[in-house]
Amino acid sequence: MYPELRGKHALVTGAARGFGRAIAWRLAREGVKVVVNYRRSMTEAGKVVEEIKSEGGWAIPIRADIGKEESLDRMFEEIKKELGFLDILVANAAFGVPGRMLEATPHYWEVTMASSARSLLSMTQRMIPLMRDNWGRIISISSDGGQKVIPGYGVVGPAKAALESITRGLAYELAGKGVLVNGVLAGLADTKSSRSIPGADKILEHAKFHTPAGRIVDGEDIARVVAFLASNEAQMICGQFIVVDGGRSIVG
């Protein structure tokens, strides 16, 4: 537990399910007031909020398509109205169209880049005026696809690579202002996103067999590292990505 997080305010994007849900839960247990962002799954987001409240936590759902600037404007206006300030941003949400890269259309490229990469910069620009006391944490969630070829990942891979570069650039510019920017490079997990990749069953089974830890990643694995990066224990970690994959990346 990290007592310095109690009373902080956080926005977790894509928090209705998967990694985002686990991250929202963990931060709420740390005493953080959490904005549960979602794009379509209102029922799932509402369930996450109610579950957090049932354990004595504080959370509200806010719908927004993070790939659209006008939608971000509305979300941050609502955050300002409901919370007044913001301390932590967890950029977990991503949207892309999987498939062969050669089959990607300009529309697929633009939509994927907007939601999976540009959104981090856009949200950071809106977050800075809502921060206080020269303390802030911005944490992005990436994947193997930003550094390696995952067949069927399409333009999501380049978008993740851009996300990682933006993370490092923001870390450099904001470190002197008390804002730490880092990321988590999450190993393959059995999520709705991974299931959208062609041949997902075979890919997941292969990952389970070749992961030294004996299993693939789950949401709690990622949430624990996000909480650490948000804490003061991580105050000299800047512009880095912590790999959470059970050792899969060290195996040839």
Summary of the structure (lengths in Angstrom):
residues: 252
radius of gyration: 17.2
end to end distance: 35.4
largest distance: 50.4
contacts: 880
relative contact order: 0.15
helix: 51%
strand: 17%
